[in-house]
Amino acid sequence: MPLLTRLHAMPRWIIVVLPAALLLGGLLLRDSWAWLGGILLLLVWAFLAWLTALSWPALAPGSRFFRGLIVVAFGAIVVLKFMGKF
């Protein structure tokens, strides 16, 4: 958990602004830059999946289903972005 400790030591606004900027950049990049947008979205997906995995034991079964669904749906968006269809 050293990474989680380092994230906790960072200013709180960085934890919100950095993924939001990566998400926005990933969604806005198109055409010949779509591959870079896919990489940015993949980073956001990895962060989202990691946070979901950390909180998994504390979640109720209904919450687990919906969080898992969100991670899978976002992963599908990342794949579509790499394919140039999103």
Contacts in CASP RR format, 6 or more apart in sequence:
PFRMAT RR
TARGET T0000
AUTHOR 0000-0000-0000
METHOD contacts of the structure
MODEL  1
MPLLTRLHAMPRWIIVVLPAALLLGGLLLRDSWAWLGGILLLLVWAFLAW
LTALSWPALAPGSRFFRGLIVVAFGAIVVLKFMGKF
4 54 0 8 1.000
7 15 0 8 1.000
19 44 0 8 1.000
19 47 0 8 1.000
19 48 0 8 1.000
22 40 0 8 1.000
22 41 0 8 1.000
22 43 0 8 1.000
22 44 0 8 1.000
23 40 0 8 1.000
23 41 0 8 1.000
23 44 0 8 1.000
25 37 0 8 1.000
25 40 0 8 1.000
26 36 0 8 1.000
26 37 0 8 1.000
26 38 0 8 1.000
26 40 0 8 1.000
26 41 0 8 1.000
26 44 0 8 1.000
26 81 0 8 1.000
27 37 0 8 1.000
27 41 0 8 1.000
29 36 0 8 1.000
29 37 0 8 1.000
29 38 0 8 1.000
29 40 0 8 1.000
34 81 0 8 1.000
34 82 0 8 1.000
34 84 0 8 1.000
35 82 0 8 1.000
37 81 0 8 1.000
38 78 0 8 1.000
38 81 0 8 1.000
38 82 0 8 1.000
41 74 0 8 1.000
41 77 0 8 1.000
41 78 0 8 1.000
41 81 0 8 1.000
42 78 0 8 1.000
44 74 0 8 1.000
45 71 0 8 1.000
45 74 0 8 1.000
45 75 0 8 1.000
45 78 0 8 1.000
48 70 0 8 1.000
48 71 0 8 1.000
48 74 0 8 1.000
49 71 0 8 1.000
52 67 0 8 1.000
52 68 0 8 1.000
52 70 0 8 1.000
52 71 0 8 1.000
55 67 0 8 1.000
56 64 0 8 1.000
59 67 0 8 1.000
77 86 0 8 1.000
80 86 0 8 1.000
END
